[in-house]
Amino acid sequence: MHPRARLALTDMIRRFAPAAVLLTLATAPLNAQLGLITVPQHSLRIDIVGAFYPNDQVWTDGTKRPLGSFVNGTSNPAITGLQTSLAALLGQPVTGLSLGGITAIASREHGVGDIGFAYGLTRRITVFGYAPIVYVRSRISTAFDATSSRVGLNPANNDVALATPDGRTATTLFFSRFQNALDTLRARVQRGYYSSDALTQALAQQTVTSGTTMYNALNALLLDPARASAVLPIASDPSSLQLLAKIAALQGTLTGPLGSPVDFASAPAFPTSTLTGDQFNALLKSPSGLALSSPNNLPHYGLGDMSAGIAFQLAQRGSPGVGSWRSVWLRATVRFPNATAPNPSILLDQGTGAKHKALQLDGIIEMGSGGVGLRVEATYLHHLPANSLTRPTAPDQLLVPPTYLAAVTTKSGDSIAVTARPFFAFAPHLALTGMVQYWRRGGSTTDYLTGQVPIAGADPSLLDVGSAANAVVAGIGLSYFHDGRSRDGSASLPVEAAWSIERTVTSAAGIFPVALTSRVSLRIYRPLFTH
């Protein structure tokens, strides 16, 4: 072919190809649609569905905030618990203590691969089941600013890596002498040593009581293996000075008016300097500190909450893609607690599912004409109570000591969702899809599990903060649907595939992740029995 002729032909193809494509689309049957709800009778559908939704932000009562802000700050249960203990000892409020400034950058990854099967019992009734394989990973990086810190490591810490030899010796000696002094005073009272003077005897009896109370409270704060605080106000802090003064006053009463022969002129050790960055990192991981390991490790894979259910087509008029049509379905699903729960010893850990038994009911209606349609779903989800082992805390107070660990029972709030899925067939077997969903969940109710001894400072109801939530999610995608009819008129079973991407548009209440979700699915139909 002459070069000029070839150039002219190429230019003609370039000019008229779009028109040819449009003409083909106009004359081809645009029968694309969304995936089937029910399966053809006696057919087996194999579902392979995947979703991935990372996030590093959350909606909190209508405001976006970084996920790391749930760790940020200067106050946390470790400090509030310390202030409560000191207030009880001093008989007055203690405020203003601070671990130090903590800044965290955090993110979460969550992926689900569902393997499902559905079988058409009849033309209208389908049973189905799903087994999700879940991938989770959390990442967090913390920075510590010691400028605002008013506490240091307890010199008598139960973790020898955090304690100082001299500090542990001093505190242990203090309690030994304190116990000896109380035992001696108690013996004197029992023998009537002070019976000749009613005022002195009353003082001795009162001192035995108040001294024993002080001893127990101090021991729980400073030395007890299970309850001692890993951090204390530094020795020059007003609360430390007041506490030492109270100890000195008791010592003066014992050696003065009561004439105790026991030498009790010693004091427990307090830190002389505030936390450093290295000490904070050690405190974060120490079993006697916060006992929180970093989640920056290999991804965790596990089984999610499996589900099974039944779908029933209530009505159908017309066929999708051919004229106008309308269909109505009812679907019931039971979810089983097969997932793993978050590990309370890993900061920002994620479980592989809700780990709650749940019942879900969906009402679905679809209508359309030609290549344009709309599917609307109304969903109601009811969770049954579930038990877990966790550290009760508010969502933004995650630095919780292991002493808070408790067995709790939670009744999650019921949720409702209304989802609109419009679709437009723009080519044979292909449709552009959209999605807008409004979701709302009621507040949960959490309490101690029967038999769990209440833990001071660990209020289970804090776990319910932010549980009452709502959100609006929007998305767009593509749907491929082949009804199995070949050009030669022969018929087989359908094939479906879909891809979509969804975004949390807004949330006005509660806590909801700002996630960008990608979904992909492939559904293959096969006859279960052949004749």
C-alpha positions as CSV (number, residue, x, y, z in Angstrom):
1,M,0.0,0.0,0.0
2,H,1.2,3.5,-0.9
3,P,2.4,5.4,2.2
4,R,-0.1,8.2,1.5
5,A,-3.0,5.7,1.2
6,R,-1.9,4.0,4.5
7,L,-1.8,7.4,6.2
8,A,-5.2,8.3,4.9
9,L,-6.7,4.9,6.1
10,T,-5.1,5.4,9.5
11,D,-6.6,8.9,9.8
12,M,-10.0,7.6,8.9
13,I,-9.9,4.8,11.5
14,R,-8.8,7.3,14.1
15,R,-11.7,9.6,13.2
16,F,-14.5,7.1,13.0
17,A,-13.5,4.4,15.6
18,P,-15.2,6.2,18.5
19,A,-18.4,6.5,16.4
20,A,-18.2,2.8,15.6
21,V,-17.8,1.9,19.2
22,L,-20.8,4.1,20.2
23,L,-22.8,2.5,17.4
24,T,-21.9,-1.0,18.6
25,L,-22.9,-0.1,22.2
26,A,-26.2,1.4,21.0
27,T,-27.2,-1.8,19.1
28,A,-25.8,-4.4,21.6
29,P,-28.0,-5.5,24.5
30,L,-26.9,-3.7,27.6
31,N,-27.9,-6.4,30.1
32,A,-25.3,-5.7,32.8
33,Q,-26.5,-5.6,36.4
34,L,-25.4,-6.1,40.0
35,G,-24.6,-9.6,41.3
36,L,-27.5,-12.0,41.9
37,I,-29.0,-12.3,45.3
38,T,-30.4,-15.8,44.8
39,V,-28.8,-18.6,42.8
40,P,-30.4,-20.5,40.0
41,Q,-32.1,-23.7,41.1
42,H,-29.7,-26.6,41.9
43,S,-26.7,-24.4,41.0
44,L,-23.7,-23.8,43.3
45,R,-22.1,-20.4,43.4
46,I,-18.5,-20.0,44.5
47,D,-17.7,-16.6,45.9
48,I,-14.2,-15.1,46.2
49,V,-14.5,-11.7,47.7
50,G,-11.7,-9.4,48.9
51,A,-11.6,-6.1,50.7
52,F,-8.8,-3.9,52.0
53,Y,-9.3,-0.8,54.1
54,P,-6.3,0.9,55.7
55,N,-6.8,4.0,57.9
56,D,-4.8,6.5,59.9
57,Q,-7.6,8.8,60.8
58,V,-10.9,8.4,62.6
59,W,-14.1,10.5,62.9
60,T,-14.7,11.4,66.5
61,D,-18.1,13.1,67.1
62,G,-18.0,14.8,63.7
63,T,-14.3,15.7,63.8
64,K,-11.4,14.0,62.0
65,R,-8.4,13.2,64.1
66,P,-5.2,11.2,63.6
67,L,-5.3,7.7,64.9
68,G,-2.2,8.4,66.8
69,S,-4.0,11.1,68.9
70,F,-5.6,8.2,70.9
71,V,-2.1,7.8,72.4
72,N,-1.1,11.5,72.5
73,G,-1.3,13.7,75.6
74,T,0.1,14.0,79.1
75,S,-2.7,12.3,81.1
76,N,-3.5,8.6,81.1
77,P,-4.8,6.0,83.6
78,A,-1.3,5.3,84.9
79,I,-1.2,8.9,86.1
80,T,-4.8,9.3,87.2
81,G,-4.5,6.1,89.2
82,L,-1.3,7.4,90.9
83,Q,-3.1,10.7,91.7
84,T,-6.0,8.8,93.2
85,S,-3.8,6.7,95.5
86,L,-1.9,9.8,96.6
87,A,-5.1,11.7,97.3
88,A,-6.4,8.8,99.5
89,L,-3.1,8.8,101.5
90,L,-3.0,12.6,101.9
91,G,-6.7,13.2,102.4
92,Q,-6.8,15.9,99.7
93,P,-6.9,16.0,95.9
94,V,-3.7,15.6,94.0
95,T,-3.6,17.0,90.4
96,G,-1.2,18.1,87.8
97,L,1.1,15.1,87.7
98,S,2.2,14.1,84.2
99,L,4.0,11.3,82.6
100,G,5.3,13.6,79.9
101,G,4.3,14.7,76.4
102,I,3.6,11.8,74.1
103,T,3.2,12.1,70.4
104,A,2.3,9.2,68.2
105,I,1.9,8.5,64.5
106,A,-0.2,5.4,63.9
107,S,-1.9,3.5,61.1
108,R,-3.9,0.4,60.7
109,E,-4.3,-2.1,57.9
110,H,-7.2,-4.5,57.6
111,G,-7.9,-7.0,54.8
112,V,-10.5,-9.6,54.4
113,G,-10.7,-12.5,51.9
114,D,-14.1,-14.2,52.0
115,I,-14.5,-17.7,50.5
116,G,-18.2,-18.3,50.1
117,F,-20.6,-20.9,48.8
118,A,-24.3,-20.5,47.9
119,Y,-26.7,-23.1,46.7
120,G,-30.1,-22.6,45.0
121,L,-32.5,-24.9,46.7
122,T,-35.3,-23.7,44.5
123,R,-35.7,-20.8,42.0
124,R,-36.5,-18.5,44.9
125,I,-34.6,-19.9,47.9
126,T,-30.8,-19.9,48.3
127,V,-28.7,-20.9,51.3
128,F,-25.2,-19.6,51.7
129,G,-22.1,-19.4,53.9
130,Y,-18.9,-17.4,54.2
131,A,-15.5,-18.1,55.8
132,P,-13.4,-14.9,56.0
133,I,-9.6,-15.0,56.2
134,V,-8.5,-11.8,57.8
135,Y,-5.2,-9.9,57.6
136,V,-4.5,-7.2,60.2
137,R,-1.5,-5.0,61.0
138,S,-1.0,-1.9,63.1
139,R,1.9,0.5,63.1
140,I,2.8,3.1,65.7
141,S,5.8,5.3,66.3
142,T,5.9,7.3,69.5
143,A,8.0,10.4,70.5
144,F,8.4,11.4,74.2
145,D,8.9,15.0,75.5
146,A,10.1,15.1,79.0
147,T,9.5,18.8,79.5
148,S,6.1,18.4,81.1
149,S,6.9,15.3,83.1
150,R,6.5,15.4,86.9
151,V,7.2,11.8,87.7
152,G,10.1,9.4,87.6
153,L,10.6,5.7,87.8
154,N,9.8,4.1,91.2
155,P,13.2,3.4,92.7
156,A,11.7,0.2,94.3
157,N,10.2,-1.0,91.0
158,N,9.3,-4.7,90.8
159,D,11.2,-4.8,87.4
160,V,14.8,-4.8,88.4
161,A,15.7,-3.2,85.1
162,L,13.7,-0.1,86.2
163,A,14.6,-0.1,89.9
164,T,17.7,1.2,91.6
165,P,19.5,-1.0,94.1
166,D,19.7,1.7,96.7
167,G,16.1,2.7,96.2
168,R,14.8,-0.8,96.5
169,T,16.9,-1.3,99.7
170,A,15.7,1.9,101.2
171,T,12.0,1.2,100.6
172,T,12.2,-2.4,101.7
173,L,14.0,-1.3,104.9
174,F,11.3,1.4,105.5
175,F,8.5,-1.2,105.4
176,S,10.3,-3.6,107.5
177,R,10.8,-1.0,110.3
178,F,7.3,0.3,109.8
179,Q,5.8,-3.2,110.3
180,N,8.0,-3.8,113.4
181,A,6.9,-0.5,114.9
182,L,3.2,-1.3,114.3
183,D,3.6,-4.9,115.7
184,T,5.3,-3.5,118.8
185,L,2.6,-0.8,119.3
186,R,-0.1,-3.4,118.8
187,A,1.4,-5.7,121.4
188,R,1.7,-2.9,123.9
189,V,-2.0,-2.0,123.5
190,Q,-3.0,-5.6,123.9
191,R,-0.9,-6.0,127.1
192,G,-2.5,-2.8,128.6
193,Y,0.8,-0.9,128.5
194,Y,-1.0,2.4,128.2
195,S,-4.0,1.6,130.5
196,S,-2.9,4.0,133.2
197,D,-3.5,7.0,131.0
198,A,-6.8,7.0,129.1
199,L,-5.7,9.7,126.7
200,T,-2.5,7.9,125.8
201,Q,-4.3,4.6,125.5
202,A,-6.8,6.2,123.1
203,L,-4.0,7.7,121.0
204,A,-2.2,4.3,120.9
205,Q,-5.4,2.6,119.7
206,Q,-6.0,5.2,117.1
207,T,-2.4,5.1,115.9
208,V,-2.6,1.3,115.4
209,T,-5.6,1.8,113.2
210,S,-4.4,4.8,111.2
211,G,-0.9,3.4,111.0
212,T,-2.1,0.1,109.6
213,T,-4.2,1.9,107.0
214,M,-1.2,4.0,106.0
215,Y,1.1,1.0,105.8
216,N,-1.3,-0.9,103.5
217,A,-1.9,2.0,101.2
218,L,1.8,2.9,101.0
219,N,2.8,-0.7,100.4
220,A,0.2,-1.0,97.6
221,L,1.6,2.2,96.0
222,L,5.3,1.6,96.4
223,L,6.2,-2.1,96.8
224,D,3.3,-4.5,96.3
225,P,4.3,-7.0,93.4
226,A,0.9,-6.8,91.8
227,R,-0.2,-3.2,92.5
228,A,2.8,-1.0,93.0
229,S,3.0,2.1,90.7
230,A,5.8,2.0,88.2
231,V,6.2,5.8,88.5
232,L,6.1,8.2,91.4
233,P,6.2,12.0,91.7
234,I,9.8,13.2,92.1
235,A,11.1,13.7,95.6
236,S,10.8,17.5,95.4
237,D,7.2,17.4,94.1
238,P,4.7,18.9,96.6
239,S,2.8,15.6,96.9
240,S,5.9,13.7,97.7
241,L,6.9,16.3,100.4
242,Q,3.4,16.1,101.9
243,L,3.6,12.3,102.0
244,L,7.0,12.3,103.6
245,A,5.8,14.9,106.1
246,K,2.8,12.6,107.0
247,I,5.2,9.7,107.5
248,A,7.4,11.8,109.7
249,A,4.4,12.9,111.8
250,L,3.5,9.3,112.4
251,Q,7.1,8.5,113.4
252,G,7.0,11.5,115.8
253,T,3.9,10.2,117.4
254,L,5.4,6.7,117.9
255,T,8.7,7.9,119.4
256,G,7.2,10.8,121.3
257,P,3.9,10.5,123.2
258,L,3.8,6.7,122.7
259,G,7.5,6.1,123.5
260,S,8.0,3.3,121.0
261,P,11.4,1.6,121.5
262,V,11.6,0.7,117.7
263,D,13.8,2.9,115.5
264,F,11.5,4.0,112.7
265,A,13.6,7.0,111.4
266,S,13.7,6.0,107.8
267,A,11.7,6.9,104.6
268,P,10.8,5.2,101.3
269,A,12.8,6.2,98.2
270,F,11.3,8.6,95.6
271,P,12.8,9.4,92.2
272,T,15.2,12.3,92.0
273,S,14.6,13.1,88.3
274,T,11.8,12.9,85.8
275,L,11.4,10.4,83.1
276,T,13.8,10.4,80.1
277,G,12.9,9.1,76.6
278,D,14.7,5.8,77.2
279,Q,13.0,5.3,80.5
280,F,9.6,6.0,78.9
281,N,10.3,3.3,76.3
282,A,11.4,0.9,78.9
283,L,8.3,1.7,81.0
284,L,6.1,1.1,78.0
285,K,7.3,-2.5,77.6
286,S,8.0,-3.4,81.2
287,P,5.7,-6.0,82.8
288,S,5.6,-3.9,85.9
289,G,5.0,-0.7,83.9
290,L,2.5,-0.5,81.1
291,A,3.3,-3.9,79.6
292,L,2.4,-2.8,76.1
293,S,4.3,-4.3,73.3
294,S,4.7,-2.6,69.9
295,P,2.4,-3.8,67.1
296,N,5.1,-3.1,64.4
297,N,5.7,-6.7,63.6
298,L,4.7,-9.1,60.9
299,P,1.0,-9.1,59.8
300,H,-1.4,-11.3,61.7
301,Y,-3.6,-13.7,59.7
302,G,-6.6,-15.4,61.2
303,L,-10.1,-16.6,60.7
304,G,-12.8,-14.0,60.9
305,D,-16.4,-14.3,62.0
306,M,-18.0,-17.0,59.8
307,S,-21.6,-16.6,58.7
308,A,-24.4,-18.6,57.1
309,G,-27.9,-17.7,56.0
310,I,-30.8,-18.0,53.6
311,A,-32.1,-15.6,50.9
312,F,-35.7,-15.7,49.6
313,Q,-37.0,-13.9,46.6
314,L,-40.4,-12.5,47.5
315,A,-41.4,-11.1,44.1
316,Q,-40.1,-10.6,40.6
317,R,-41.5,-8.8,37.6
318,G,-39.6,-8.6,34.3
319,S,-36.0,-9.4,33.7
320,P,-33.0,-7.1,34.4
321,G,-31.8,-5.4,31.2
322,V,-34.9,-6.3,29.3
323,G,-37.6,-3.6,29.5
324,S,-38.4,-2.7,33.0
325,W,-38.2,-5.0,36.0
326,R,-38.7,-5.1,39.8
327,S,-37.5,-7.7,42.3
328,V,-37.8,-8.0,46.1
329,W,-35.7,-10.2,48.4
330,L,-35.5,-11.0,52.1
331,R,-32.2,-12.3,53.5
332,A,-31.3,-13.6,57.0
333,T,-27.8,-14.2,58.2
334,V,-26.3,-15.6,61.4
335,R,-22.7,-14.6,62.3
336,F,-20.5,-16.8,64.5
337,P,-17.8,-15.6,66.9
338,N,-14.9,-17.4,65.2
339,A,-12.6,-14.4,65.1
340,T,-9.7,-13.6,67.5
341,A,-10.1,-10.7,69.9
342,P,-7.6,-7.8,70.2
343,N,-4.7,-8.6,72.5
344,P,-4.9,-6.1,75.4
345,S,-1.1,-6.3,75.7
346,I,-0.4,-4.9,72.2
347,L,-1.0,-1.2,71.6
348,L,-3.7,-0.5,69.0
349,D,-4.0,-4.2,68.3
350,Q,-6.9,-5.3,66.0
351,G,-8.9,-8.5,66.2
352,T,-9.9,-10.4,63.1
353,G,-13.6,-9.7,63.7
354,A,-16.3,-8.6,66.1
355,K,-16.2,-12.0,67.9
356,H,-19.9,-11.6,68.7
357,K,-22.8,-13.8,67.8
358,A,-25.1,-11.7,65.7
359,L,-28.3,-11.9,63.7
360,Q,-28.7,-9.8,60.5
361,L,-31.8,-9.2,58.5
362,D,-31.8,-7.6,55.0
363,G,-34.6,-6.3,52.9
364,I,-33.6,-5.7,49.3
365,I,-35.5,-4.2,46.4
366,E,-34.2,-3.6,42.9
367,M,-35.9,-1.8,40.0
368,G,-34.8,-0.6,36.6
369,S,-35.5,-0.1,33.0
370,G,-33.2,-1.0,30.2
371,G,-29.6,-0.5,31.3
372,V,-30.4,1.7,34.3
373,G,-31.3,0.3,37.7
374,L,-31.3,0.9,41.4
375,R,-30.9,-1.6,44.3
376,V,-31.8,-0.5,47.8
377,E,-30.9,-2.5,50.9
378,A,-32.2,-2.0,54.4
379,T,-30.1,-3.9,57.0
380,Y,-30.7,-4.6,60.7
381,L,-27.9,-6.1,62.8
382,H,-28.4,-7.4,66.3
383,H,-25.4,-8.5,68.4
384,L,-25.7,-11.0,71.3
385,P,-23.7,-10.3,74.5
386,A,-20.0,-11.4,74.4
387,N,-17.3,-11.8,77.0
388,S,-13.7,-10.6,76.7
389,L,-10.5,-9.9,78.6
390,T,-9.4,-6.3,78.3
391,R,-8.1,-3.2,80.0
392,P,-11.1,-1.0,80.5
393,T,-10.3,2.5,79.3
394,A,-11.6,5.5,77.3
395,P,-10.6,5.4,73.6
396,D,-8.1,8.2,74.0
397,Q,-6.5,6.9,77.2
398,L,-4.7,3.8,75.8
399,L,-1.7,3.8,78.1
400,V,-3.3,1.6,80.7
401,P,-1.3,-0.4,83.3
402,P,-1.8,-4.2,83.3
403,T,-3.4,-4.0,86.7
404,Y,-6.5,-2.8,84.9
405,L,-6.9,-6.2,83.1
406,A,-10.5,-7.4,83.7
407,A,-13.1,-9.9,82.4
408,V,-16.0,-8.0,81.0
409,T,-19.3,-8.7,79.2
410,T,-20.5,-6.4,76.4
411,K,-23.9,-6.0,74.8
412,S,-23.2,-4.1,71.5
413,G,-25.8,-1.7,70.3
414,D,-28.0,-2.7,67.3
415,S,-27.1,-1.2,64.0
416,I,-29.2,-0.2,61.0
417,A,-28.0,0.7,57.5
418,V,-29.7,1.9,54.3
419,T,-27.7,1.5,51.2
420,A,-28.6,2.7,47.7
421,R,-26.7,1.1,44.7
422,P,-27.5,2.7,41.4
423,F,-26.0,1.2,38.3
424,F,-25.8,2.1,34.6
425,A,-24.9,-0.3,31.8
426,F,-22.6,1.4,29.4
427,A,-21.3,-1.7,27.5
428,P,-22.4,-5.3,27.1
429,H,-22.0,-7.1,30.4
430,L,-20.5,-4.0,32.0
431,A,-22.1,-1.5,34.4
432,L,-20.9,1.6,36.2
433,T,-22.0,1.3,39.8
434,G,-22.4,3.7,42.7
435,M,-23.1,3.3,46.4
436,V,-24.3,5.6,49.1
437,Q,-24.9,4.2,52.6
438,Y,-26.2,5.7,55.9
439,W,-25.2,3.6,58.9
440,R,-26.1,4.1,62.5
441,R,-25.3,2.0,65.7
442,G,-26.7,2.3,69.2
443,G,-24.4,2.6,72.2
444,S,-23.0,-0.6,73.8
445,T,-23.3,-1.6,77.4
446,T,-20.3,-3.1,79.2
447,D,-20.0,-4.4,82.8
448,Y,-17.8,-6.7,84.8
449,L,-18.3,-10.3,84.1
450,T,-19.9,-12.2,87.0
451,G,-17.1,-13.2,89.4
452,Q,-14.7,-10.5,88.3
453,V,-13.6,-8.4,91.3
454,P,-14.0,-4.7,90.5
455,I,-10.7,-3.0,89.9
456,A,-10.0,0.5,91.2
457,G,-9.9,3.0,88.4
458,A,-11.0,0.4,85.8
459,D,-14.5,1.4,84.9
460,P,-16.0,-1.0,82.2
461,S,-18.4,1.6,81.0
462,L,-15.4,3.6,79.6
463,L,-15.3,1.0,76.8
464,D,-18.7,2.2,75.6
465,V,-17.5,5.7,74.9
466,G,-17.9,6.5,71.2
467,S,-19.8,3.2,70.5
468,A,-23.0,5.0,69.5
469,A,-22.0,6.2,66.1
470,N,-23.2,7.0,62.6
471,A,-21.6,7.5,59.2
472,V,-22.2,8.1,55.6
473,V,-20.2,6.1,53.1
474,A,-20.1,6.6,49.3
475,G,-18.4,4.6,46.6
476,I,-18.1,3.9,42.9
477,G,-17.2,0.8,40.9
478,L,-17.6,-1.5,38.0
479,S,-19.8,-4.6,37.7
480,Y,-19.4,-7.4,35.1
481,F,-22.3,-9.7,34.6
482,H,-22.7,-12.4,32.0
483,D,-26.0,-14.3,32.1
484,G,-24.5,-17.3,30.4
485,R,-26.2,-16.9,27.1
486,S,-23.9,-17.3,24.1
487,R,-24.3,-15.7,20.7
488,D,-25.4,-19.0,19.2
489,G,-28.3,-19.1,21.6
490,S,-27.0,-21.8,23.9
491,A,-27.3,-21.1,27.7
492,S,-25.0,-21.8,30.6
493,L,-24.6,-20.4,34.1
494,P,-23.8,-16.8,34.9
495,V,-20.4,-15.3,35.8
496,E,-20.0,-12.2,37.9
497,A,-17.1,-9.9,38.8
498,A,-17.0,-6.5,40.5
499,W,-14.6,-3.9,41.7
500,S,-15.4,-0.9,43.8
501,I,-13.8,1.8,46.0
502,E,-15.6,3.4,49.0
503,R,-14.9,6.3,51.3
504,T,-16.3,7.4,54.6
505,V,-17.7,10.8,53.7
506,T,-18.8,12.0,57.1
507,S,-19.7,11.0,60.6
508,A,-21.5,13.1,63.1
509,A,-21.4,11.0,66.2
510,G,-19.2,8.4,67.9
511,I,-16.0,6.9,66.6
512,F,-15.8,5.6,63.0
513,P,-12.6,5.0,60.9
514,V,-11.8,7.3,58.0
515,A,-11.1,4.4,55.6
516,L,-10.7,4.1,51.9
517,T,-12.0,0.7,51.1
518,S,-11.2,-1.3,48.0
519,R,-13.4,-4.3,47.1
520,V,-13.1,-7.0,44.4
521,S,-15.2,-10.1,43.9
522,L,-15.5,-13.0,41.5
523,R,-18.5,-15.3,41.5
524,I,-18.6,-18.5,39.4
525,Y,-21.8,-20.6,39.0
526,R,-21.7,-24.3,38.5
527,P,-24.3,-27.1,38.4
528,L,-24.1,-29.1,41.5
529,F,-25.7,-32.2,40.0
530,T,-25.3,-33.2,36.3
531,H,-27.8,-35.5,34.6
